Amino acid sequence: EKVCKNVKCGRGECVRIMTEPFYECKCKAPYRPPSCRTPSACAPSPCLNGGTCVKGRLRSQFTCVCPENYSGKFCQIGPDDCYEGDGESYRGFVSETVDGLECLPWNSHLIPYTDFEEEEDGIGPHNYCRNPDGESQPWCFIRNEGELQWDDCNVARCPEPAGENYTEPTSDAPLKDFSVCGIPQPSRALGKIFGGRKAKPGAHPWQASLQIRSKGTTDPFRHNCGGILIDSCWVLTAAHCIDNENEIQESLGGVDLKKDEAADQSMGVEQYFVHYTETDEALYNDIALLKLKAVDGVCTKETRFVKTACLPEDTLPDGMECSISGYGTTEHSEKGSTQLLDAKVLLISQERCMAPHVYGEFLDESMLCAGYMQGGVDSCLGDFWGPLVCNRNETYYVYGVVSWGDGCGKKNKPGIYARVTLFLDWIKEKMHST
């Protein structure tokens, strides 16, 4: 704010950037840098590649009439502006997402992640779409309702040369039947959103979406809670997510509830077991076990996008960093992402969580705390989160199932999870008895 205090940007706004002079004027179209004081929409013309600028009714309004094969607000997107493969080599000029939102400049102060290889990744003081981390296509950061997010860009895939056929990525061939648990598909990681970031395909292959609809109807299923796959036919979830009024199905493999993805696997629930006690103050023993319906003797099939997490063998140390994942939409809240999100949280000691100013006597041995005592977005959990998973010696163990909390992001009110280690005998007994 101090950097921009004495800067005048005319018909625009001063924004802080990470490079000298640490600010720039972001102009409202058609006003142009450096001072955003261009007096006429078409003088000089903002249209590129031979586009014709047509004035609008107001002095600030204009439309670029683009030559054939050119598009974009300024005719900046040419016929060769497309990406090959996953788009890591893309160096074009598209700067908007598939939803039509304008990309943030890569050097924006809003983006705390700066560990880019500028020359190698094509990153610089511009807002053109790029793919520096091996995503499925070019993407960019955006600011949506005041929150830093990222999304895929509205970039076309290049046509394949004659005689070559491109094959869309699929869910991969089934692997051996879950012979190893807790090991996701390796990938290049980039922490793109902080305390609720969009997850990469295959990063949380045990993540399940527990979906419901009223019994006896053909209504579409809707996401209700998160869950975690611990065996080809078994999913752990929170007990408070289960009721007798709804039909349940589980969906695994995908990362976007709005899309039909090749990696998706959906199956019904044959039986469930609830271990649950509710009082006016808290939820106790808030854990449930769902047995999936088998088709031809098979429930889920292991792929790079569908794998099991391991059950824990013992307790983990306080202060250990773990991860939570889940979806940002529930039947109770229309706001949020329908894409799979994840965040990092810390395990908090039982003694600290049972302090009077935290949760006091409401906590018992069936619960554990994770999050940040200072509050913040990482503590905004809710039913859309699911498993609390911890990486120990490169293997991921489900350590908690999200249960409840006091509000969202409050200081001294981290998230509460069902403590999986307490229920290991119960889980194994149910799985082996049916």
PLY file of the C-alpha trace (Angstrom):
ply
format ascii 1.0
element vertex 434
property float x
property float y
property float z
element edge 433
property int vertex1
property int vertex2
end_header
0.00 0.00 0.00
2.84 2.45 0.85
4.47 1.84 -2.52
1.28 2.95 -4.29
0.47 5.84 -1.95
1.78 8.63 -4.18
1.37 6.92 -7.55
-1.32 8.27 -9.88
-2.66 5.77 -12.37
-5.38 7.72 -14.15
-8.05 5.31 -15.36
-6.55 2.35 -13.57
-5.15 1.23 -10.26
-1.71 0.87 -8.76
-0.77 -2.72 -7.99
2.28 -3.97 -6.13
4.63 -6.33 -7.92
7.69 -8.32 -6.81
10.20 -6.57 -9.10
11.41 -2.97 -9.33
9.93 -0.36 -9.14
7.61 -2.67 -7.13
4.46 -1.21 -8.63
2.76 -0.78 -11.97
-0.40 0.82 -13.22
-3.01 -1.76 -14.18
-5.17 0.08 -16.67
-8.81 -0.40 -17.43
-9.26 -1.11 -21.13
-8.63 0.69 -23.37
-6.36 2.91 -21.25
-2.73 1.94 -21.51
0.42 1.96 -19.41
2.38 3.59 -18.04
-0.11 6.15 -16.71
-3.50 4.83 -17.91
-4.36 8.22 -19.47
-4.97 7.36 -23.13
-7.59 9.96 -24.13
-9.44 7.93 -26.75
-10.36 4.28 -27.00
-8.80 3.95 -30.44
-5.95 6.46 -30.27
-3.65 4.69 -30.45
-5.44 1.52 -31.48
-5.17 -1.27 -28.88
-5.92 -3.87 -31.54
-3.09 -6.14 -32.65
-2.35 -8.18 -35.76
-4.15 -5.80 -38.11
-7.33 -5.65 -36.07
-9.62 -2.66 -36.57
-10.61 -0.60 -33.55
-14.26 0.48 -33.49
-15.27 3.09 -30.93
-18.18 2.45 -28.62
-20.81 4.88 -27.38
-18.57 5.99 -24.54
-15.05 7.31 -25.05
-13.64 4.40 -23.10
-15.49 1.71 -25.05
-14.14 -0.08 -28.08
-14.32 -3.34 -30.00
-11.53 -4.94 -31.96
-12.70 -6.42 -35.25
-10.13 -9.12 -35.85
-8.81 -10.48 -39.14
-9.69 -14.02 -40.05
-8.16 -16.64 -37.74
-7.44 -14.08 -35.00
-9.39 -13.67 -31.78
-9.25 -12.23 -28.29
-10.17 -8.83 -26.96
-7.17 -7.29 -28.71
-6.87 -9.80 -31.58
-3.79 -11.09 -29.78
-4.60 -14.78 -30.27
-3.42 -16.03 -33.64
-4.08 -19.23 -35.59
-0.89 -20.80 -34.21
-1.70 -19.87 -30.58
-2.30 -23.38 -29.30
-0.57 -25.91 -27.10
0.89 -29.35 -27.73
0.90 -32.23 -25.28
0.37 -30.86 -21.78
1.32 -27.31 -22.78
4.62 -27.00 -20.87
6.14 -25.53 -24.04
3.25 -23.09 -24.61
4.46 -19.50 -25.09
1.32 -17.94 -26.56
-0.75 -14.93 -25.54
-4.01 -16.27 -24.10
-4.60 -14.63 -20.72
-8.03 -15.78 -19.61
-9.42 -18.92 -18.00
-12.03 -21.33 -19.31
-14.55 -19.34 -17.23
-13.55 -16.05 -18.85
-11.62 -14.62 -15.89
-8.52 -12.53 -16.54
-5.22 -14.01 -15.40
-3.07 -12.31 -12.78
0.45 -11.28 -13.78
2.97 -13.90 -12.72
4.89 -11.24 -10.78
1.81 -10.08 -8.85
2.37 -9.55 -5.11
-0.78 -11.65 -4.57
1.12 -14.77 -5.60
3.34 -15.84 -2.71
4.82 -18.76 -4.62
7.89 -17.48 -6.52
9.99 -20.58 -7.13
9.54 -20.51 -10.91
12.27 -21.04 -13.48
11.45 -17.87 -15.45
13.29 -18.67 -18.66
12.55 -22.40 -18.62
8.87 -22.01 -17.68
8.12 -18.88 -19.71
7.21 -16.95 -16.55
7.74 -13.19 -16.36
6.03 -9.80 -15.85
3.00 -10.80 -17.93
-0.28 -12.64 -17.40
-0.13 -15.12 -20.29
-1.11 -18.71 -19.55
1.69 -21.15 -18.83
2.21 -24.64 -17.40
5.26 -24.55 -15.11
4.36 -27.64 -13.06
3.27 -30.35 -15.46
-0.50 -29.84 -15.25
-2.70 -31.27 -17.97
-2.77 -27.94 -19.89
-1.76 -24.26 -19.53
-3.23 -22.45 -16.52
-2.89 -19.23 -14.56
-3.59 -17.62 -11.21
-6.77 -15.59 -10.81
-8.41 -13.53 -8.11
-11.98 -14.70 -7.61
-14.20 -13.05 -4.98
-11.09 -11.76 -3.24
-9.42 -15.20 -3.05
-6.29 -16.35 -4.86
-7.15 -19.34 -7.03
-5.94 -20.98 -10.21
-7.73 -22.45 -13.18
-7.16 -23.92 -16.62
-6.91 -21.46 -19.49
-9.05 -21.06 -22.56
-6.30 -22.25 -24.89
-6.92 -24.51 -27.86
-5.00 -27.73 -28.36
-2.95 -27.76 -31.55
-4.28 -30.04 -34.29
-2.25 -33.16 -34.79
-0.23 -33.46 -38.02
-1.78 -35.67 -40.65
-1.25 -39.33 -39.90
-0.84 -38.83 -36.16
-3.59 -39.48 -33.69
-3.68 -37.91 -30.26
-5.17 -40.01 -27.50
-6.79 -38.24 -24.58
-5.44 -39.27 -21.18
-7.52 -42.00 -19.62
-7.77 -43.51 -16.22
-4.98 -45.94 -17.18
-5.20 -49.70 -17.20
-6.15 -51.31 -13.88
-3.19 -52.25 -11.74
-2.81 -55.21 -9.42
-5.56 -55.27 -6.82
-4.34 -52.70 -4.27
-1.22 -54.66 -3.38
0.38 -51.55 -1.85
-1.41 -48.81 0.10
-0.58 -45.16 0.72
1.59 -44.40 -2.31
0.19 -41.87 -4.82
1.41 -41.41 -8.38
4.62 -39.33 -8.26
4.28 -35.86 -9.77
6.03 -32.52 -9.79
4.45 -30.53 -6.98
3.67 -26.83 -6.95
1.74 -25.30 -4.06
-0.61 -23.17 -6.08
-3.32 -22.25 -3.61
-2.69 -21.81 0.05
-4.98 -23.28 2.67
-7.43 -24.76 0.20
-5.68 -25.26 -3.09
-6.88 -27.03 -6.20
-5.49 -30.57 -6.12
-3.70 -32.28 -8.97
-5.20 -35.44 -10.50
-3.80 -38.48 -8.70
-2.43 -36.47 -5.75
-5.08 -37.89 -3.39
-6.12 -41.15 -5.09
-7.87 -42.40 -1.91
-10.23 -39.41 -1.81
-13.90 -40.37 -2.10
-16.96 -38.20 -2.62
-19.90 -39.51 -0.61
-22.95 -38.58 -2.69
-26.62 -38.81 -1.77
-30.12 -38.58 -3.20
-33.54 -39.24 -1.72
-34.49 -42.91 -1.72
-36.92 -43.99 -4.42
-36.05 -41.10 -6.74
-34.01 -40.73 -9.90
-32.64 -37.35 -8.83
-28.96 -36.76 -9.60
-26.60 -37.63 -6.77
-25.07 -34.62 -4.99
-21.88 -34.39 -2.97
-22.45 -34.51 0.77
-19.23 -35.51 2.56
-15.71 -36.68 1.96
-14.43 -40.19 2.52
-11.27 -42.24 2.13
-10.69 -45.59 0.42
-8.90 -48.05 2.73
-9.61 -51.25 0.78
-11.03 -51.99 -2.66
-14.53 -52.34 -1.16
-14.30 -50.17 1.98
-14.52 -46.42 2.60
-14.12 -44.53 5.89
-16.20 -41.39 6.48
-17.79 -39.38 9.27
-20.76 -41.04 10.97
-22.78 -37.83 11.01
-22.84 -37.98 7.18
-24.96 -41.16 7.22
-28.75 -41.29 7.55
-31.51 -43.71 6.56
-33.39 -41.29 4.32
-30.94 -41.16 1.45
-29.45 -43.50 -1.10
-25.66 -43.33 -1.08
-23.02 -43.78 -3.74
-19.28 -43.25 -3.64
-17.30 -41.60 -6.42
-13.50 -41.85 -6.70
-10.76 -40.91 -9.12
-11.94 -37.51 -10.31
-11.04 -34.01 -9.18
-14.02 -32.01 -10.50
-17.60 -32.74 -9.49
-18.94 -30.79 -12.48
-17.24 -32.99 -15.06
-17.56 -36.57 -16.22
-13.91 -37.57 -16.03
-12.32 -40.64 -17.54
-10.77 -41.46 -14.17
-14.14 -41.53 -12.34
-15.32 -44.70 -10.63
-18.77 -44.64 -9.02
-20.42 -47.45 -7.10
-23.29 -47.96 -4.72
-23.07 -48.73 -1.02
-24.12 -52.23 0.04
-23.89 -51.79 3.81
-22.64 -49.32 6.39
-21.59 -49.40 10.02
-21.87 -46.36 12.27
-19.90 -45.77 15.46
-21.43 -42.56 16.75
-22.60 -40.60 19.77
-24.02 -37.08 19.53
-24.62 -34.56 22.30
-25.64 -30.91 22.21
-21.99 -29.93 22.54
-20.02 -32.30 20.34
-19.86 -35.40 18.15
-18.20 -38.45 19.72
-16.95 -41.60 17.95
-17.80 -39.82 14.69
-16.69 -42.49 12.27
-18.49 -44.81 9.83
-17.42 -47.64 7.55
-19.08 -48.17 4.17
-18.97 -51.41 2.21
-19.21 -50.79 -1.53
-21.31 -52.89 -3.90
-19.27 -55.28 -5.98
-19.93 -55.84 -9.69
-18.75 -59.23 -10.92
-16.87 -59.58 -7.65
-15.03 -56.26 -8.04
-15.70 -52.95 -6.27
-13.06 -50.37 -7.19
-10.23 -50.97 -9.62
-6.76 -49.66 -8.82
-5.43 -47.05 -11.25
-3.05 -44.11 -10.84
-6.13 -42.11 -9.79
-7.70 -44.66 -7.43
-5.59 -46.14 -4.65
-6.00 -46.99 -0.98
-4.55 -45.12 1.98
-2.96 -47.19 4.75
-4.46 -47.58 8.20
-2.08 -46.19 10.84
0.08 -48.53 12.87
0.70 -46.22 15.83
0.39 -42.62 16.97
2.20 -39.77 15.24
4.11 -36.92 16.90
2.44 -33.60 17.72
3.46 -30.84 15.34
3.72 -33.18 12.35
2.51 -31.63 9.09
-0.29 -33.61 7.45
-2.72 -32.90 4.62
-6.47 -32.63 4.29
-8.41 -32.93 1.06
-12.00 -32.70 -0.05
-14.59 -30.77 -2.03
-15.75 -27.21 -1.45
-19.46 -27.84 -1.94
-21.98 -29.57 0.32
-25.74 -29.78 0.33
-25.61 -27.11 3.04
-23.43 -24.65 1.16
-23.57 -23.65 -2.48
-20.46 -21.50 -2.21
-17.12 -23.11 -2.81
-15.20 -25.08 -5.35
-16.57 -28.22 -6.94
-12.95 -29.15 -7.62
-10.92 -31.25 -5.23
-9.02 -29.04 -2.79
-6.20 -29.73 -0.39
-4.32 -27.97 2.38
-1.59 -28.57 4.95
-2.36 -28.71 8.68
-0.39 -29.49 11.83
-1.22 -32.15 14.42
-1.94 -30.40 17.74
-1.43 -32.02 21.12
-4.44 -33.25 23.04
-3.33 -31.27 26.08
-3.29 -28.04 24.10
-6.67 -28.72 22.49
-8.27 -29.53 25.85
-7.25 -26.16 27.30
-10.32 -24.23 28.55
-9.98 -21.50 25.91
-9.79 -24.06 23.09
-12.26 -26.98 23.42
-11.93 -27.93 27.07
-14.04 -30.83 28.30
-15.81 -31.27 24.95
-12.84 -33.27 23.67
-12.38 -36.93 24.48
-10.00 -39.69 23.40
-12.03 -40.38 20.23
-10.97 -36.99 18.82
-7.82 -35.25 17.72
-7.05 -31.66 16.69
-5.30 -30.48 13.53
-4.94 -27.07 11.96
-3.42 -23.83 13.22
-4.06 -22.27 16.59
-3.83 -18.78 15.12
-6.78 -19.57 12.84
-6.98 -18.73 9.18
-8.33 -20.37 6.07
-6.67 -23.72 6.77
-9.06 -24.16 9.71
-12.16 -23.71 7.53
-13.03 -27.35 7.22
-16.68 -28.44 7.18
-18.08 -31.60 5.65
-16.48 -30.91 2.29
-13.13 -32.00 3.72
-12.57 -35.66 4.27
-9.43 -37.50 5.31
-6.55 -36.23 7.42
-3.61 -38.05 5.87
0.00 -38.08 7.10
3.12 -38.97 5.16
5.49 -41.21 7.07
8.49 -42.63 5.22
6.87 -41.81 1.86
3.72 -43.76 2.73
0.40 -42.04 3.47
-1.68 -43.10 6.47
-5.23 -41.97 7.26
-4.93 -40.53 10.74
-8.25 -38.73 11.08
-11.70 -38.26 9.59
-13.05 -34.71 9.73
-15.76 -34.39 12.37
-16.53 -30.88 13.62
-15.14 -27.54 14.72
-16.16 -24.21 16.19
-16.82 -21.86 13.31
-14.41 -21.19 10.49
-10.91 -19.83 10.80
-11.27 -18.75 14.43
-8.25 -18.33 16.64
-7.76 -21.27 19.04
-10.43 -23.31 17.22
-8.68 -25.84 14.96
-10.51 -28.67 13.23
-11.62 -31.78 15.10
-11.15 -35.25 13.62
-12.15 -38.75 14.62
-8.96 -40.44 15.81
-8.58 -43.45 13.51
-6.06 -45.26 15.72
-8.73 -45.62 18.41
-11.03 -47.47 16.01
-8.59 -49.85 14.35
-9.96 -52.97 16.07
-13.54 -51.94 15.25
-12.65 -51.26 11.59
-10.84 -54.57 11.14
-13.58 -56.53 12.92
-16.30 -55.09 10.63
-14.26 -55.64 7.48
-13.44 -59.25 8.35
-16.93 -60.19 9.55
-18.77 -59.36 6.32
0 1
1 2
2 3
3 4
4 5
5 6
6 7
7 8
8 9
9 10
10 11
11 12
12 13
13 14
14 15
15 16
16 17
17 18
18 19
19 20
20 21
21 22
22 23
23 24
24 25
25 26
26 27
27 28
28 29
29 30
30 31
31 32
32 33
33 34
34 35
35 36
36 37
37 38
38 39
39 40
40 41
41 42
42 43
43 44
44 45
45 46
46 47
47 48
48 49
49 50
50 51
51 52
52 53
53 54
54 55
55 56
56 57
57 58
58 59
59 60
60 61
61 62
62 63
63 64
64 65
65 66
66 67
67 68
68 69
69 70
70 71
71 72
72 73
73 74
74 75
75 76
76 77
77 78
78 79
79 80
80 81
81 82
82 83
83 84
84 85
85 86
86 87
87 88
88 89
89 90
90 91
91 92
92 93
93 94
94 95
95 96
96 97
97 98
98 99
99 100
100 101
101 102
102 103
103 104
104 105
105 106
106 107
107 108
108 109
109 110
110 111
111 112
112 113
113 114
114 115
115 116
116 117
117 118
118 119
119 120
120 121
121 122
122 123
123 124
124 125
125 126
126 127
127 128
128 129
129 130
130 131
131 132
132 133
133 134
134 135
135 136
136 137
137 138
138 139
139 140
140 141
141 142
142 143
143 144
144 145
145 146
146 147
147 148
148 149
149 150
150 151
151 152
152 153
153 154
154 155
155 156
156 157
157 158
158 159
159 160
160 161
161 162
162 163
163 164
164 165
165 166
166 167
167 168
168 169
169 170
170 171
171 172
172 173
173 174
174 175
175 176
176 177
177 178
178 179
179 180
180 181
181 182
182 183
183 184
184 185
185 186
186 187
187 188
188 189
189 190
190 191
191 192
192 193
193 194
194 195
195 196
196 197
197 198
198 199
199 200
200 201
201 202
202 203
203 204
204 205
205 206
206 207
207 208
208 209
209 210
210 211
211 212
212 213
213 214
214 215
215 216
216 217
217 218
218 219
219 220
220 221
221 222
222 223
223 224
224 225
225 226
226 227
227 228
228 229
229 230
230 231
231 232
232 233
233 234
234 235
235 236
236 237
237 238
238 239
239 240
240 241
241 242
242 243
243 244
244 245
245 246
246 247
247 248
248 249
249 250
250 251
251 252
252 253
253 254
254 255
255 256
256 257
257 258
258 259
259 260
260 261
261 262
262 263
263 264
264 265
265 266
266 267
267 268
268 269
269 270
270 271
271 272
272 273
273 274
274 275
275 276
276 277
277 278
278 279
279 280
280 281
281 282
282 283
283 284
284 285
285 286
286 287
287 288
288 289
289 290
290 291
291 292
292 293
293 294
294 295
295 296
296 297
297 298
298 299
299 300
300 301
301 302
302 303
303 304
304 305
305 306
306 307
307 308
308 309
309 310
310 311
311 312
312 313
313 314
314 315
315 316
316 317
317 318
318 319
319 320
320 321
321 322
322 323
323 324
324 325
325 326
326 327
327 328
328 329
329 330
330 331
331 332
332 333
333 334
334 335
335 336
336 337
337 338
338 339
339 340
340 341
341 342
342 343
343 344
344 345
345 346
346 347
347 348
348 349
349 350
350 351
351 352
352 353
353 354
354 355
355 356
356 357
357 358
358 359
359 360
360 361
361 362
362 363
363 364
364 365
365 366
366 367
367 368
368 369
369 370
370 371
371 372
372 373
373 374
374 375
375 376
376 377
377 378
378 379
379 380
380 381
381 382
382 383
383 384
384 385
385 386
386 387
387 388
388 389
389 390
390 391
391 392
392 393
393 394
394 395
395 396
396 397
397 398
398 399
399 400
400 401
401 402
402 403
403 404
404 405
405 406
406 407
407 408
408 409
409 410
410 411
411 412
412 413
413 414
414 415
415 416
416 417
417 418
418 419
419 420
420 421
421 422
422 423
423 424
424 425
425 426
426 427
427 428
428 429
429 430
430 431
431 432
432 433
